[in-house]
Amino acid sequence: MDREAREHYSVVIQAKDMAGQVGGLSGSTTVNITLTDVNDNPPRFPQKHYQLYVPESAQVGSAVGKIKANDADTGSNADMKYTIINGDGSGVFAISTDKETREGIISLKKPLNYEKKKSYTLNIEGANTHLDFRFSHLGPFKDVTMLKISVGDVDEPPVFTLPSYVMDVSENAKIGTVVGTVTAQDPDSANNVVRYLIDHQTEEDTYFTIEANTGTLKTAKVFDREEISWYNITVAASEIDSPGLLSHIPIGIKILDVNDNPPELAGDYDVVVCENAKPGQMIQTISATDKDDSANGQRFRFSLDSSLPLNPNFTLKDNEDNTASILTRRKRFSRTIQDVYYLPVVISDGGIPSLSSSATLMIRVCACDRDGRVRTCSAEAFLSSAGLSTGALIAILLCVVILLAIVVLFITLRRSKKEPLIISEEDVRENIVTYDDEGGGEEDTEAFDITALRNPSAAEELKYRRDVRPEVKPALKHPTSSSLDTIDVQEFIKQRLAEADLDPSVPPYDSLQTYAYEGQRSEAGSISSLDSATTHSDQDYNYLGDWGPEFKKLAEIYGEIESERTT
């Protein structure tokens, strides 16, 4: 049986009883028979030679053609695989199998070039993937055909000699300086003339121009490497006969640095010198920066302005590591004499040519602790550090003026308001008397007798009027010179105190009693400092710094005296 010749059959079957005799009964049915397929037919190409046209502009990876071998079997018995077994185009083309349509899809592996190779030959084989060895004698179950591919000539855009270009130009190059040249050729056999142009997409493209016939790049503007150090532009090439066919190439242009920027201080330095600074003391370290490249601007030299006279207060030391130290020349600075000093500094770099710049450092005089910590500076420093603007200061002053005006107005109204001491007779408040006068305070010594407050016992014995000076003053009893040798000092002071308390002629103000008397036989000796002005004490006053902020000024005074003695 051959399924490929006939696949379906119908058979009628009849059954009779009584052995088929007359009078017996019978029945019939129809049976449909379908033949199943086996792989007994090999694949066959309809033609032994095929031709295919592929333009040279075809993209790599794209399908350029199809081929199919016929197989009379069905299902999996008709599955097959296509391969390129030989030919000069096996490295340029590839073939794959479409499982749905069982076709061979030919694709491009490498770009085509009509000018180099105009045709390729491929031997393609189609073979079944599921074999039935019972029918191997009918094989082989594969077939081979030859495919000739012709490459079509297409007008192509120019091709640059390099995939990309990198060029450089000096920062100080003048307009019209040649940067470099790009080259492109027509790949077609006609070898048409190529024209060049810059694809202006960004502002960077306007810094250069290109000659259309030669591809020479030139500068069109002045460069500043510190602003833009690298330019990326795109150059396009086209044929004269086909201006619509363009090819593009990226070009990177590096700007070479020249030493055209002088060095500057690295920041705004807040230099402070303590009032108790010593000669040769370092108060600040400064450094510099340069916008130029490190090859031209990273070696700095520091010095004072030689055109100015020698600074008696400060000096500058170059540390030879791109830093410098500011040192004091003398000691004992004072804010009351001068609270701000200015030090001009000259900075030069190591570039070719060498450039220099000058800067002025402001040095503030501040009060410091013994360990060098700043305690307070001048009033100008506080105002600047607080950051108060002119508007804020004006607002504060305006508020103060308004407050003063309110106080003056209030006092004026109080003084201008006059009320009678005694309320009018029509007032029903009978004995109420109103006084608007203020007493004399402590200076009113004639209004009452304050003796009782000072000495109650004396007030009981002597009652004099305080507003009238007594005509006879009591005689004061002073000890004679002979009694001074034997009297006790304590007893002497008590006597003088009692006399002062009982004397009615003494004014009521506080008074100072002077006792120019010194006792005898004192083992401590004289405590007067009159004779010690020329003597030097070996006392160490460093402990005063540990007594707290109340004794800081005293510690500074004795600290300066001690430092003068050592020097």
Secondary structure, DSSP 8 states (H G I E B T S, - for coil): --TTT--EEEEEEEEESGGG-TT--EEEEEEEEE----S-S--B-S-SEEEEEEETT--TT-EEEEE--B-S--GGGG-EEEEEEE-TTTTTEEEEEETTTTEEEEEESS---TTT--EEEEEEEEEESS--GGGGGG---EEEEEEEEEEE------EESSS-EEEEEETT--TT-EEEE--EE--STT---EEEEE---SGGGGGEEE-TTT-EEEE-S---TTT--EEEEEEEEEESS-TT-EEEEEEEEEEE--S-S--EESS---EEEETT--TT-EEEEEEEE-SS-HHHHS-EEEEE-TTS---SSEEEEE-SSSEEEEEESSS---TTT-SEEEEEEEEEESSSS--EEEEEEEEEEEEE-TTS-EEE--HHHHHHHHT--HHHHHHHHHHHHHHHHHHHHHHHHHHH----SS--TT-S-TT---------GGG--SSS--HHHH-HHHHHH----TTS--SS--------HHHHTTS-HHHHHHHHHHHHHH-TTS-SS----------SS-TT----SGGGSS-------GGGGGS-GGGHHHHHHHHHHHHHHH-
